């Protein structure tokens, strides 16, 4: 992804309310309604990726100290979709922060229901309405001295790249209460993949029946480091502006906050690396993260296009040829329709470790507007116009 000289500070931070309004309007859907969604398996697959990432990171933390109590900060936490993941992770304390007040209320309500169901044997939690890209969360915590072992941000980090100032605030919120040796994990669209698909498209829009992405700019060559906006639509879930995350710049900015990148991997590769683990494979089935192919009797496939299952059919045929099967129980595999796989593979996972405490006084977070400062990060971070 090439950078536009002199355009590093594009992005005014004006879209926060648009994003908040969008998520506030989203209605809570029940399991039956979600199961009828065209992206039922895609959502479950993405959820599986999150679950594995969280579980693997908690394992890393406890490998350092098996008796450790674990506190988590969940940034852009939404309606509380990860509350059960934290329960399964056996954490001790959770802080959830999100810009959408309605989502925070629903998340807290869900937590209280879980707490009652568990007879109060559940981690402690607090819920904060805040823009994680503009507000200093430390000033809002119930306990002012609160610190964390893990900070998590899923499918939302890209909003902070609307502007340089917002990226700084987000990273300060990640770092200033994260203990040395703690981790910052997340999932976000892969800017390299988005730009690749854009350049391969005839116009400024690409996607399929499941998702679509539209870039307002006509130039497919150069993009600003911050404020590189595109409109993302995912059936029934997302329909709002997002921003490219230029990873060399993110890595450089994170280093200034004492954070070192230790893993960055596309969803497809992360899936391949983890699906062979017994616990992850069991979870894949339990979460219904893949669609049965051929379809179970009495159900219809998610897609009515035969070509959407071309690779699944080829794999099934090769398995049938190499193995003998009971004809009364024909072989069945798990898959995603091609349209859902194309949507899933625009994402990547990342893991940063906090390797040192740094003085935040030297980082001009409040009102950061210096194009010289952003240009310096660009030069040091590898954002000199070369491909990422």
TADA-V114419 format. One line per field, one symbol per residue. ss: DSSP state (2 for helix, 1 for strand, 0 for the rest). phi: phi as a letter, one per 30 degrees, with the letter a starting at -180 (. if undefined). psi: psi as a letter, one per 20 degrees, with the letter a starting at -180 (. if undefined). Layout:
# TADA-V114419
ss=???
phi=???
psi=???
This chain:
# TADA-V114419
ss=0110000000000002222222222000002222200002222222222222222222222222000000111110000000222222000011111100222222222222222220000001111110000000222000000001111111002222220222222222222001111111111110222222222200001110001111000000011000001111110001111110002222222222001111111122222222000222222222000011100000000000022222222222222222000000000011100222222200111111110000022200000000222222222220000000
phi=.ccdeicdcejcidceddddddddddddcddddddcddceddddddddeeedddddddddddddadcddbcbccdhdidjdceddddddhdcabccbadcdddddddddddddddddchicbedabbbcaddcbcddedcddcdcebbcbcbbchbedddddaddddddeddddddcddejdbcbabaedddddddddddddccbbkadcbbbbcddddcccbddbiddbccbbeibbaadbbdcddededddeddciccdcabadeedddddcdddedddddedddhdbddbdedejbcddccceddcedddddddddddcbcbdddbddbbcabeeddddddddcbcbbccdcadbddddcdddidbddddddddeddcjccjddd
psi=pqqopjjhjqoikijghggghghhipqpqrggghiiqhkghgghghhgggggggghghggghhhnhjpqpppooplibjkijghhhghilrhqppppqhoggggghghggghgggghjljmqqqqqppoqoiihqohhiiqgohjprqhpppopkihhhijhqgghgggghghghijpqpirqoqrpqqohggghghghiqhbjqrbaigqqppphqhojgpqqhqjnqqppppojgpmrqrppoohhggggghhhjjpppipppqgghhghhihipgghgghgghjliqppprqqpiqqqhqjohiikghgggggghghhiqpqoiinqqqrqrqqhghghghjirrqqpqpoiqpqoihiomgokojohgghhghgghjjlkirq.
